[in-house]
Amino acid sequence: MTEAPEKIRSEFGLIQLLPNMMTIAAICAGLSAIRFGVHGEYSLAVRLILVAGILDGLDGRVARLLRSDSKTGAELDSLADFLNFGVAPPLVIYFWAMQDMRNAAWLAVLVFAVCCVMRLARFNVSAKSEDKESETAYFVGIPSPAGALLVLLPIIFSFAFPAAPKLPDVVLCLYIVAIGLLLISRIPTWSFKTTKISRENVKFFLVSFAFVAAGVVTYAWITLVVLCLAYVGTIIWALIVKPHQTHKEE
């Protein structure tokens, strides 16, 4: 009688599951943002989307640092991106100020969500391609996290300046559609992933970072408005410069 071969068990340390735990936490934050948006707690909803964005920026880097990246984690991250950046932000805007023209507003939400999922699909295809492009200084189109932040700009602006009038619903609809189209556009947008700081300028960068961090803590909404406008400025600058470098996907 022969012994049955011993089953091979694959075990993971808790630290190796940390990136996926961060991604799931981001999904929970995005879903909770939708819930609080439904109940009119818009400030908390926007904060949760920002938390989801921070977790999205960290989970992949933590996975590479721990050497625990996997195909499952990559697919989970892509699904989280669609929820947190393609669904939650336009829905929060919809609940916030677009109830007077629900049909047109809902169409704008759908356009943005479809543009976001198309961008993520384009990125997934590019990432799985055997002929991968080298790192360049520019993305093709606006990355989905940046698109989510820009589409939230009207509500963030209202938090920063409560006395300012809201944009008309028609303008908000056109704005959401425009940001969605920028997601799938071919315009160059600056990639912070490839930015390098010279040794001589490190001290100035750190001081600037401390200044921005203090602004986020002290005047969070005003600082976010300034950051959004600064990002728009980088897009305009990239269009003016017309870089000859090969662009890349998100």
N, C-alpha and C positions, 0 to 999 in steps of 0.2 A: 504494500500500500504506500503510495507516494504522497508526500506532504504537499498540500496546496501552496503555491507560491505566495510569499508574504506580500500583502498589499502595500503599495508605495503610498505613503502619506505625505502630503504637502502641507507644511505648516508655515504660518506667517507670524512674525513678531508684531505686537501692537504698534510699534513705531513705524513699521512698514505699511500699515493700514492708514496711517495719519493722512496722506494726501487724499484718499477716497473719503475719509471721514470729513475732511475740510470741504470737499465737493458736495457731499450730502448736506452738510451744514449750510452751504450756499443755496442749495435747492430749497431747504426749509425756510431760509431767509426770504427767498423770492416768492414762495407761496404765501408766507405770512404777510409780505408786502401787499399782495393782492387782497388778502383778507382785510387788512387794516385800511386799504384804499376803499373797499366796499363800505366799511363802517365810518368813513369820513376822517380817519386819523392819518392825514396825508403826510404830515411831518415824519411820523414814525415809519410810514410806508417808504418814503424816500430814503430815510436812514438805513432801512433794511436792504434796499437795493444797493446802496453804497457799500454796506457790509458784504453783500454777495459779490460785488465787484472786487473788493479787497481779497476775499478768499479765492476768487477765481485767479487773481494775479499771483497768489502764493502757492496754490496746490501743485501746479506743474513744476515749479522750481523746487519745492520740497520733495516731490517725487524723484526728480533728477538727482537731487542732493543725496537722498537715501537709496538711490538706485532701485526704486520700487515702482517705476513706471510700467504700465501694462496696457494692452489693447482695451481691456475692460475699463480701466481708468480713463483712457482717452475718449472712449465713447460716452462714458458717464459725464465727462467734462463738457463734451459737445452738447449733450442734452441739457445740462445745467445752464450753459450759455444761452441756449434758445429760450429757456424759461425766464432767466434772470434779466436778459438784455433784449429779447425779442417780444416777450409777452407782458411781463410785469410793468415795465415803464409806460408803454402806451395805455395800458389799462388804468394805471393810477391817474394819468392825465385825463383819460376818458371820464372816470368817476369824479375827478376834481372840478372840471369846468366845461364839459362838453355834453351835458344832458339835454340842452335845449334843441339840438339837432342830432338826435341819436343815430339816425340812419347814415348820414354823411360821416359823422364822427366814427361810427363803427367801421365804415369802409376804410377810413384813414388808418385805424388800428390794424385792420387786416392787411393793408398794403405794407405797413411797417413790419409786421410779424413775418409776412411772406418774404420780404426783402432780406430780413435777418436770417431766416432759415436758408435762403438761397446762398447767402454769403458763407454761412457755416458749412453748407454742403460743398461749395467751391473750395473752401479751405481744406476740408477733409479729403477731397479728391487730390488736391495738390500735395497734402501731407503724405498720402499713400503712394504717390507717384514715384517710380524708381529714379526718374530723372529730376532730382530735387535741385532747385536753384540755390545759389550761394546767398549768404546773408547780405542784404543791402540796407541802405539807410531809409528806405521808403516802403510803405505798404501800398497795395492797390485798393483804393477806396478807404472808407473810414472803418476801423475795427469795430466790432459789435459793442464792446464795453464803452468806447468813446461815443458811439451812436446813441447808446442808452442814456449816457450823461447829457448829451446835447438835447435829446428829446425831452428830458426832464428840466431843461433850462428854464422854461416859462414858470413852472411851479417853484423852482429854486429861487428865481428872481422875485416871485411874490413873497416868499419867506424873508428874503433879504430886504425888500422894500414893500412892506404891507400896504402903504398908502397908494402905491402905483396901481393904475387900472389894469385889469386883465385884458389879454388880447381877445378880440372877437372869436367866436367859435370857428368861423370860416377860415380865419387866419391860422388858428391852431391846427385845423385839419390840413391846410396846405403845408404848414411847417412840418408836421409829422410825416407827411408823404415825402417832402423834400429830403428830410434826414434819412428816410428809408431808401430813397433812390441813391443817396450818397454812399450808402453801405455797399451797393452793388455796382457803383461807378468804377471808372478806371483812373480816377484822379489820384495823384500821388499824395500820400499823407505820411508824415514823419514817423519813423519807427524808433521808439525810445529804447527798444531792446538792443540796438546796435550802437547806441550813443556811447562814446568814450570821453572821459574827462582827463585832461592832461594833469600831470603831477603838480604843475604850477597853479592850476585852477581848482584843485580839489578843495582847498580851504574856502574859496569863494562859493563853491557849490554847496558845501556843508552849511555855511552861514545862510545861504539862500534857502536851503531846505529847512533849517531851523526857523527861519522867518515865516515860511509858508505853513509849517506845522503849527506855529504859534497862532497864525491867522485862522487856521482851521479850528483850533481849540477855542479861540476867543470870538471870532466872527466867522462862524462856519459857513453860513449861507452866502455872505458877501464874498468870501474867499473862493467858494465854489463857482460863483458867477464869474469872477475874475479869471479863474483857471479855464473855464469853458471858453471865454472870449479869447484867452491867450492861445488855446488850442485851435480855435477858428483862425487866428492869426497865423499859426504855423501852416495851416492848409493853404491860405492865400499866398504865403511866402513860397511854399513848394510849387504852386502853380506859376508864380512869377519867375522863379529860378529855372523851372522846366529841367529837372535833373536828367542827365543822360544815363544815370545808373539804371540797371534792370530792376523793376519793381517786383515786389513779392506779395503773396497773399498774407492774410492775418496769421 
